[in-house]
Amino acid sequence: MGYITYPRTSGSKKDIKRAQAILVLIEQLLLSFNPSDLSLLLTLVSRIGWANLPPALRHKLLQLLYYDLFRRINARKVEDAKAHRSTVNIITKALVDVAFTLSNKTAFDEAELPLHEYLTASGHWAVLLGQKVNPVHYSQDLLIFDNGIHVILTAGMSRGKYDTDQQKQIRAAARLYDTDTLQALKAAHKQGMLVTLNLLADYIIKGNTDMGYDLEAIPKSLMEYHSARHEVLKLINPFNPSAHANNLPQQKIHRGKNISFAFYLTTLIRESALSFWVEDSQTRGTECRFLTIQLISIARIFITQRREPTLLAWSEEIESALIEFFTTVRVKRVTNSSPRLYLQKEAEVLAACIKQELLQHTLSSNESMPLLTACPTAMLDIVTKLPNLESSENEYIEFL
């Protein structure tokens, strides 16, 4: 033994000692599997302060855990396949916990990267997001680690981090992914390398009478994932849930145009989609007129700056406008309808969800559009043409 080395640099003395003990156990397990050594190793892994380790030592340790040891244990020839699968699954959960522990929540939120991209950016492993062939039915997301670990991402009001009903999630995956991805997912499940992770388990708070989510603590980037968006939005109050298309409010027709429209906040299966309905009126002070003016202003800024904005740039500007929209009381013309007002964090969540739906719709549509594709303004004279502030209640914005 003795081929595993580690740098003797600064860091938490206690955590460095734990790391050194883990290195010794890895060396022993690579030579000969011993359940007691594995149990002790997993205990140390759960207690170590990864952020306190010198970078070189941390990277070396993670490489040995995620690749050398994980592959060696997974490839063991055993008589009791069920017990072996259980062992591999325990290790899989421990490794996934480490990956998420190393994803500092503050840095993750500031980076505004999707979780899989942020995990990959750490340099310790490569993580892909499973590509869907049926994006309309996206009740889950799938992370694929380069060592074979598969993580189905879900969200729910449960403090349990890992869901035990994996068969249900695999059946749902059958509607989402291509044949190769689905077969790899089933193989990972059979080998114990599949876990179902509740993204919101760490953000649940309990009130006097009910439970909710700590919106201040949830990283904005988690809104990238459909299950998290749908779950958080259900608890934002007041909130306008959209029913199935057959139950939508009756739309008025004026000169062949609908008088109401919706922002889709989630496009989970249509029967359970959530949307925010805005009555279509250009009367001064109404919600629709505010949004119209905001979009006109954004377009004018792009033109005056001689920019060819990308789809991503448009969505970022729209997101900022929506935050202002959701935090400002506006006139509602519908009978017995109160003005809607949201807290700052609620507004940020709503705006982030709409932004994600805009971006993901273009990526999943038949005519997919890359996020960095230039999307110039169609009406170049919008800089000189001003909206008619005297437009009547039932008229769309007219330009002078």
C-alpha positions in Angstrom: 0.0 0.0 0.0 1.0 3.6 0.1 0.5 4.7 -3.5 -2.2 7.3 -2.5 -0.5 10.6 -1.5 -1.9 13.9 -0.4 -0.5 17.4 -0.1 0.4 18.6 3.4 -1.1 22.1 3.2 -3.2 24.4 5.3 -6.8 23.7 6.1 -8.9 22.6 9.0 -6.8 20.1 11.0 -9.7 18.0 12.0 -11.0 17.8 8.4 -7.5 17.0 7.1 -7.2 14.2 9.5 -10.6 12.8 8.4 -9.5 13.1 4.8 -6.3 11.2 5.6 -8.3 8.5 7.3 -10.6 8.3 4.2 -7.6 7.9 1.9 -6.3 5.0 4.0 -9.8 3.3 3.9 -10.0 3.8 0.1 -6.7 2.2 -0.3 -7.8 -0.8 1.8 -11.1 -1.1 0.0 -9.5 -1.0 -3.4 -7.4 -4.0 -2.4 -10.1 -5.9 -0.6 -13.7 -5.1 0.1 -14.7 -5.0 3.8 -18.2 -3.8 4.9 -16.8 -2.4 8.1 -14.3 -0.3 6.3 -17.0 1.0 3.9 -19.3 1.9 6.8 -16.5 3.8 8.5 -15.6 5.5 5.3 -19.2 6.7 4.6 -19.4 8.0 8.2 -16.3 10.1 7.7 -17.5 11.3 4.3 -20.7 12.6 5.8 -18.9 14.5 8.6 -16.0 16.0 6.7 -16.0 19.7 6.0 -15.2 19.7 2.3 -14.8 23.4 2.0 -12.1 23.3 4.7 -9.8 21.0 2.8 -7.0 22.3 0.6 -8.1 22.2 -3.0 -5.6 19.6 -4.2 -6.5 17.3 -1.4 -10.2 17.7 -1.9 -9.9 17.1 -5.6 -7.8 14.0 -5.1 -10.2 12.6 -2.6 -13.2 13.1 -4.8 -11.6 11.6 -7.8 -10.8 8.4 -5.8 -14.3 8.3 -4.3 -16.3 9.0 -7.5 -14.3 7.0 -9.9 -11.8 4.5 -8.6 -13.7 3.2 -5.5 -17.2 3.6 -6.9 -16.3 1.6 -10.1 -14.4 -1.0 -8.1 -17.3 -1.7 -5.7 -19.9 -1.6 -8.4 -17.9 -4.2 -10.5 -17.6 -6.7 -7.6 -18.8 -10.2 -8.4 -21.3 -11.2 -5.7 -23.8 -14.0 -5.0 -26.4 -11.8 -3.3 -27.3 -9.3 -6.1 -30.0 -7.7 -3.9 -27.6 -6.9 -1.1 -25.0 -5.7 -3.5 -27.5 -3.3 -5.2 -28.4 -2.0 -1.7 -24.8 -1.3 -0.9 -24.2 0.5 -4.2 -27.3 2.6 -3.7 -26.1 3.7 -0.2 -22.8 4.8 -1.8 -24.6 6.5 -4.6 -26.7 8.6 -2.1 -23.5 9.5 -0.2 -21.8 10.7 -3.3 -24.8 12.7 -4.5 -24.9 14.3 -1.0 -21.3 15.3 -1.4 -21.9 16.8 -4.8 -24.7 18.9 -3.5 -22.8 19.9 -0.3 -20.0 21.2 -2.5 -22.5 23.3 -4.4 -22.3 26.4 -2.2 -25.9 27.8 -2.3 -24.8 31.5 -2.4 -22.3 31.0 -5.1 -24.7 28.8 -7.0 -27.4 31.5 -6.9 -25.0 34.3 -7.9 -23.7 32.2 -10.8 -27.3 31.8 -12.1 -26.3 28.6 -13.8 -28.5 25.5 -14.1 -27.6 23.0 -11.4 -26.0 20.5 -13.8 -23.8 23.2 -15.3 -22.8 24.5 -11.9 -21.9 21.0 -10.7 -19.7 20.4 -13.8 -18.1 23.8 -13.4 -16.6 22.6 -10.1 -14.1 20.6 -12.1 -14.6 17.4 -10.0 -17.1 15.6 -12.3 -19.1 16.1 -15.5 -22.9 16.2 -15.2 -25.4 16.2 -18.1 -29.1 17.0 -18.2 -31.2 14.3 -19.7 -32.6 15.5 -23.0 -36.3 15.0 -23.5 -38.1 13.9 -26.6 -41.5 14.8 -25.2 -40.9 18.2 -23.5 -44.6 18.9 -22.9 -44.7 16.2 -20.3 -41.8 17.3 -18.1 -42.8 16.5 -14.6 -39.2 15.6 -13.8 -35.6 16.2 -14.8 -32.6 13.9 -15.0 -29.0 14.5 -14.0 -26.4 12.0 -15.4 -23.0 11.9 -13.8 -20.1 10.7 -15.8 -19.4 7.8 -13.4 -22.9 6.3 -14.2 -24.9 7.8 -11.4 -28.4 8.9 -12.4 -30.4 11.4 -10.4 -34.1 12.0 -11.0 -35.0 15.5 -9.8 -38.4 16.0 -8.2 -39.9 18.4 -5.7 -42.5 18.0 -3.0 -43.5 18.9 0.5 -41.5 16.2 2.2 -38.4 16.5 4.3 -37.3 13.1 2.9 -34.4 13.9 0.5 -34.7 10.6 -1.4 -38.0 9.1 -2.8 -38.2 5.3 -2.4 -40.9 4.9 -5.1 -38.5 4.8 -8.1 -40.7 2.7 -10.2 -43.2 5.5 -10.4 -40.5 7.9 -11.6 -39.2 5.4 -14.2 -42.7 5.0 -15.6 -42.9 8.8 -15.9 -39.5 8.8 -17.6 -40.7 6.4 -20.2 -42.8 9.3 -21.6 -40.0 11.8 -21.6 -36.7 10.4 -22.9 -35.4 8.6 -25.9 -34.8 4.8 -25.9 -31.0 5.0 -25.1 -31.5 7.3 -22.1 -34.4 5.2 -20.8 -32.4 2.0 -21.1 -29.4 3.6 -19.3 -31.8 4.8 -16.6 -33.2 1.3 -16.1 -29.7 -0.1 -16.0 -28.7 2.4 -13.3 -31.8 1.5 -11.3 -31.0 -2.2 -11.5 -27.4 -1.6 -10.4 -28.4 0.7 -7.5 -26.9 3.8 -9.2 -30.2 5.6 -9.5 -31.6 8.0 -6.8 -34.7 10.2 -6.8 -33.8 13.6 -5.2 -36.3 16.1 -3.7 -34.8 19.5 -4.7 -36.9 21.3 -2.1 -36.4 19.1 0.9 -33.9 21.5 2.6 -36.1 24.6 2.1 -39.3 23.5 3.9 -40.5 25.6 6.8 -43.3 24.9 9.2 -45.8 27.6 10.3 -48.4 27.4 13.0 -51.0 25.7 10.9 -49.3 24.7 7.7 -46.0 24.2 5.8 -44.4 26.2 3.1 -41.0 26.9 1.4 -38.4 29.5 2.4 -38.4 31.5 -0.8 -35.5 33.6 0.4 -33.3 30.6 0.8 -34.2 28.8 -2.5 -31.5 29.5 -5.2 -33.0 31.2 -8.1 -31.3 28.8 -10.4 -33.5 25.9 -9.1 -36.3 27.5 -11.1 -34.6 26.0 -14.1 -36.2 22.7 -13.1 -39.8 22.2 -13.9 -40.8 20.2 -10.8 -39.3 22.9 -8.5 -41.1 25.7 -10.3 -44.5 23.9 -10.2 -44.2 23.1 -6.5 -43.1 26.5 -5.3 -45.7 28.4 -7.4 -48.5 26.4 -6.0 -47.8 28.0 -2.6 -47.5 31.6 -3.7 -50.6 33.3 -2.4 -52.6 34.9 -3.9 -52.0 33.0 -7.1 -54.2 32.4 -10.1 -54.1 28.6 -10.9 -54.9 27.8 -14.5 -57.2 24.9 -14.9 -57.4 22.6 -17.8 -58.2 24.4 -21.1 -61.8 23.3 -20.8 -62.1 25.2 -17.5 -60.4 28.4 -18.5 -62.3 31.7 -18.1 -64.6 32.5 -20.9 -62.7 34.8 -23.3 -64.4 37.8 -24.7 -63.9 38.5 -28.4 -63.4 42.0 -29.8 -62.8 42.6 -33.5 -61.7 39.0 -33.8 -59.2 39.2 -31.0 -59.2 37.6 -27.5 -59.6 40.1 -24.7 -57.7 38.0 -22.1 -54.4 36.1 -22.2 -52.1 34.1 -19.9 -48.5 33.9 -18.9 -47.7 30.2 -18.6 -45.6 29.8 -15.5 -45.3 26.0 -15.9 -46.2 23.9 -18.9 -46.4 20.7 -17.1 -49.0 18.5 -18.7 -51.8 20.9 -19.8 -54.2 19.5 -17.2 -52.0 20.7 -14.4 -50.4 23.8 -15.9 -50.2 27.0 -13.9 -50.7 30.4 -15.5 -51.1 34.0 -14.6 -54.0 35.6 -16.4 -53.9 39.2 -17.5 -57.0 40.9 -18.8 -56.4 42.5 -22.2 -57.1 46.2 -21.8 -55.1 49.2 -22.8 -56.7 51.6 -20.4 -54.2 53.6 -18.5 -53.2 51.8 -15.2 -54.2 48.3 -16.2 -51.9 45.3 -16.1 -51.9 44.7 -19.9 -51.1 48.3 -20.8 -48.2 48.4 -18.3 -46.7 45.3 -19.9 -47.1 46.7 -23.4 -45.3 49.9 -22.5 -42.5 47.9 -20.8 -41.9 45.8 -23.9 -42.0 48.9 -26.1 -39.4 50.5 -23.8 -37.1 47.4 -23.9 -37.3 47.4 -27.7 -36.5 51.1 -27.9 -33.4 50.7 -25.7 -32.1 47.9 -27.9 -32.6 50.0 -31.0 -31.1 53.2 -29.6 -28.0 51.2 -28.4 -27.7 49.7 -31.9 -27.8 46.2 -30.4 -29.0 43.0 -31.9 -30.4 41.4 -28.8 -30.3 37.7 -28.3 -33.2 35.6 -27.1 -31.4 35.4 -23.7 -31.0 39.2 -23.6 -34.7 39.7 -24.3 -35.7 37.3 -21.6 -33.5 39.0 -19.0 -35.0 42.4 -19.7 -38.5 40.9 -19.7 -37.7 39.3 -16.3 -36.7 42.6 -14.8 -39.9 44.2 -16.1 -42.0 41.4 -14.7 -40.5 41.8 -11.2 -41.7 45.4 -11.2 -45.0 44.3 -12.6 -45.7 41.8 -9.9 -44.7 44.2 -7.1 -47.0 47.0 -8.2 -50.7 47.2 -7.6 -52.7 47.7 -10.8 -56.3 48.4 -11.7 -58.4 45.3 -12.3 -61.5 45.7 -14.4 -63.1 42.4 -13.7 -66.0 42.6 -11.3 -65.2 41.7 -7.7 -61.5 41.3 -8.5 -59.0 42.9 -6.2 -55.7 44.4 -7.4 -52.8 41.9 -7.2 -49.7 42.5 -5.3 -46.8 40.2 -4.4 -43.8 40.4 -2.1 -40.4 41.1 -3.7 -39.2 37.4 -3.5 -42.6 36.1 -4.8 -42.3 38.5 -7.7 -38.8 37.3 -8.4 -39.9 33.7 -8.4 -42.9 34.4 -10.7 -40.7 36.4 -13.1 -38.0 33.7 -13.1 -40.6 31.0 -13.9 -42.0 33.0 -16.9 -38.4 33.6 -18.1 -37.7 29.8 -18.0 -40.9 29.0 -19.8 -40.0 31.5 -22.6 -36.5 30.0 -23.0 -37.5 26.4 -22.7 -40.4 26.8 -25.1 -38.0 28.0 -27.9 -35.6 25.1 -27.2 -38.3 22.5 -27.2 -40.4 23.7 -30.1 -40.2 22.3 -33.6 -38.2 25.3 -34.7 -35.7 25.4 -31.9 -33.9 28.7 -31.5 -30.5 28.9 -29.7 -30.5 31.3 -26.8 -27.7 33.4 -28.3 -29.3 33.8 -31.7 -29.9 37.5 -32.6 -33.5 38.5 -32.3 -33.7 42.1 -33.7 -36.8 44.2 -33.2 -39.2 44.0 -36.1 -40.6 47.5 -35.8 -37.5 49.7 -36.3 -39.6 52.9 -36.2 -40.8 52.1 -32.7 -38.3 54.6 -31.4 -40.2 57.5 -33.0 -43.7 56.2 -32.7 -45.3 56.7 -29.3 -48.3 54.8 -27.9 -51.6 56.6 -28.0 -52.4 57.3 -24.4 -56.0 58.1 -25.3 -56.7 54.6 -26.6 -60.1 53.6 -25.5 -60.7 50.7 -23.1 -61.5 48.1 -25.8 -58.7 49.1 -28.2 -55.2 47.7 -28.5 -52.3 50.0 -28.3 -52.2 52.3 -31.3 -49.1 54.2 -32.5 -48.9 57.8 -33.6 
